[in-house]
Amino acid sequence: MTRRPRPFDQQGLDRLRRLCDLAAADVELTTDARVILNHLAQPWDHTPSAEELATLSRIPAARTPAALAELDAHGYLAQLRAIARDCRFNGVRGVSMVSGSPPLASGWRR
């Protein structure tokens, strides 16, 4: 499990910070979902698996899929995808895990 910083434009970083701030203020989100979002909003060099997210966030692996589903239901994963897509269109590599498919029951599609 390695994480190497990717070039990310300042606008993309600002959007990620605002998204995390918005999630922190969202009273409908569980703490698990907020913690997972903070880890997802990092410049990954690969798509983190549900197990990696559980390890990094120190959330039991059994609760990680529920937190991902909650983030998806509230639109946070779609916003992460949009940020990554916009950064890629601007010639900057973004958050790799949000550029593909939504989370599956067994984890993230690579």
N, C-alpha and C positions, 0 to 999 in steps of 0.2 A: 504494500500500500504506500505508494509514493505520491507526493503532491509537489509539482513544480509550478511556480508562478508563470502564468502566460501573460503576454502583453495585453493590456486592457486599457482602453481609452478612459479618460477622466470622467466623461459623461456616463459611461457604463458603470464605473465604480460608484459614482454618485447615485445612480438609479438602484444599484444593489443595496447600498446603505439605506436609501429611503424605503425600499421594500422591506428590509429587516426592521427598520423603525416602525413602519406601518404594522407589521406583524406583531411587534412587541406591544403595540397599543391596542391590538385587536382582542377584545375581551372574550370573543367566541372561540379563539384558538386555545388549545391545550398547551401546557408547557412543553410537552414532548414535540408537538408540531413546530413550536417556535425554535427549539434547540436544533431540530433537524433542518429547518430552513436556514439557520445561521451557518450550518455546515455545508449545505447545498450551494449557498451563495458565495462560494470560494472558487478561485481559478484552478479547477482540477485538470490533470492531464489525462484523465480517463473518467468513465462513468462509474461513480461509486456504487457498490452493491448495497443492498439493504443491510447486510452483515457489517460492512465497513462503516456505514452510517451509525449503526447501533454501537459499534466499538468506539468510534470517535465521540459520539454524543453521550456515551455511558447510559444509554436507554436500553432496556432489555430487548433483545432481538424480536421477541413476540409482539412488542408494541410498536415497532418501527413501521410495519405496513399500514397500521391504522393511522399513524401520524402522517405518512405520505398521502394516504387517501383523504385525510382531512385537509391537507394543503392543496390537493387537487380540487376538492369540492369548493374550497374558498377562493380558487383562482390564482393562488400564489405560484403554482408550478407553471401555469400558462404565462404569467408575468416573467418568470425566470427565462422561459423559452424565448419570449419576445426580446428580452434584454440581450440574450446570447445571439439571437438572429440579427438584431440591429448592429451589434458589434462586429459580427462576421461580414455583414454587408458593407460596413465601413472599413473593411480590410484589417480588422483586428480580431484575433481569435478570442472567443468568449468562454463561457462556462460550458464545457463539453457535454455534461450530462443532461442539460435541458434542451439540447438541440434536436434530440431524437424523439422517440415515442414516449408516451406517458408511462408511469410505472405500471408494471404488471404485478399480479398477485405474488409471483415468485421473486420479485425484485425488479431491477431496472434492466431494460433491454440495452445491450451494448452495441 
